[in-house]
Amino acid sequence: MVEKLTDQTFEEKILKAEKLAVVDFSAEWCGPCRMVAPIIHELESEYEGRIVVGEVNVDDNPKVSAEYRVRNIPTVLFFKNGQVVDKQVGAVPKASFKALVEKYI
């Protein structure tokens, strides 16, 4: 299940995760974000039990968005051991996201 993350739950769900964590920073009004969201959900299903997947609404969670300097959306950050190890900005094909997941799991 893709976690709906907040400023309050981010640390517990993502930074303390023992697996690769994939976090989609987006907003409801963002067209490209609506293109990326289904891809992120598919990744969660395909890698179930092997990765943690979350979504952050940047409008509702300004603290965590600012902390990770999310300036453009969609931005997908990849976390391992509480640290950002990679990122993908913009709407890109599923293969691009899969390549990054495979690189870090």
Buried (B, 14 or more C-beta within 10 A) or exposed (E): EBBEBBBEBBEEBBEEBEBBBBBBBBBEEBEBBBEBBEBBBEBBEEBEEEBBBBBBBBEEBEEBBEEBEBEEBBBBBBBBEEEEBBBBBEBBEBEEBBEBBEEBE
